[in-house]
Amino acid sequence: MLRNQAWFDFCDDLWIELEQLSDEGRDVSAFSVREKEIQNMMRGKARTELGVKLLHELHNLYAPHEEKEPSELSAIQAAAEGEASEKAKPDFDKIYGAWLGRCAGCLLGQPVEGWRRARINGLLKETGNLPLTYYISSDIPEELRKKYDVTDDKRAYGAEKTGWINNVSYMPEDDDTNYTLLALKLVETYGRDFTPDDAAESWLMNLPLLHLCTAERVAYINLAQSIYPPESASHRNPYREWIGAQIRGDLFGYICPGDMKTAADMAWRDASISHIKNGIYGEMWVSAMLAKAAVCDDIETVILSGMRQIPTESRLHAELSEMLRRYHAGETAEKAAGYILTKYDENNGHHWCHTISNAAIVALGLLWGEKDFARTMELCLTMGFDTDCNCATAGSVLGMMLGAEKLPKKWIDPLCDTVLSGVDGFGLVKISDMAKRTVKLAE
């Protein structure tokens, strides 16, 4: 297993590198044969050397839209609309609500992460849970367990999922919640003026390598080889615009109520370790949305506020604008979902895990969910793609807007106010205690 671990060898996913560069506007059509030949070789020195040579040629290709999607903070801010802050005192109920909403959304999506849409919806329908009314259980008839390949093995993190509601007495460990706790520890340790180097050091000190995935795992390996930020984000990292950073930014929004610019700035310092361009923008968008949600209860305004912190000509901004346009046009949620599913192929790993496709799903859930927690979760979950990440992000934003007291008890009570973490120094902790520590950082 160790020798076949995913996200260790960039040559395993050279096809993703080609898709990533194509997204950036480069013409890679002449390289597909070489990519397949290299990818089909056995891991080793010869394969790596050929892969490095191919990367060098690919990265020298002309990128026509490079200047429209910068990765440096000052250039991002210059290309963004920006928004004046409306700083506010931290509200424990809202911050606690955001923590709870994030955990509840993550718990809902966790057991079916990696499933395709038809499988998720089939299980929900055949268990009488569509429209969505509650979490997903593995305590179902044996014929359904076999039909949908439902397993509830309680093995260690990284193996089978443990988030089936019938197995839960707290929020199980997940990378989505690990990153929120890691960000909490980062700011507690290094202060609000932490640097990308501080964030990178915190990773190496507090989170084991195999608890990270895709872009984060590559960046971690780079850091361990003295490849520092921002090069750690781009060096042999085909996942550099994937969703990883987008799920790391919540805490920065929590501690900056009404101060979207500072929240997005913190998000950039964190994201630039492992991501570039739209990968960075995803984290900035989420962080700024949460900062706005602390002082605003209008979903559309919150989404727009997050968008004002990212380049107006970026692909992420364009996709979010399209979701807003469709909402204004009066489209049904089903039609808007069809647009996403037509544009992005869930069977293509690059589409499945990309920042932009999943951000569109979050926007779908928030806009058409209209502040109804169950409906918002249903829209995010039934789209498939990165279920736990999208439900967690939407749950976090909605939890911040509504506050803990207004969140439906049936979605919150199973958490037992407890989350398990793989971050050093945490373990099994009270969510309310994490919220109290967050309020201190916001003050």
Secondary structure, 3 states (H helix, E strand, C coil): CHHHCCCCCHHHHHHHHHHHHHHCCCCCHHHHHHHHHHHCCCCCHHHHHHHHHHHHHHHCCCCCCHHHCCCCHHHHHHHECCCCCCCCCCCHHHHHHHHHHHHHHHHHHHHHCCCCHHHHHHHHHHCCCCCCCCCCCCCCCHHHHHHCCCCCCCCCCCCCCCCCHHHCCCECCCHHHHHHHHHHHHHHHHCCCCCHHHHHHHHHHHCCHHHCCHHHHHHHHHHHCCCCCCHHHHCCCCCCCECCHHHCCHHHHHCCCCCHHHHHHHHHHHHCCCCCHHHHHHHHHHHHHHHHHCCCCCHHHHHHHHHCCCECCCHHHHHHHHHHHHHHCCCCHHHHHHHHHHHCCCCCHHHHCEHHHHHHHHHHHHHHHCCCHHHHHHHHHCCCCCHHHHHHHHHHHHHHHHCHHHCCHHHHHHHCCEEECCCCCCCEEEHHHHHHHHHHHHC
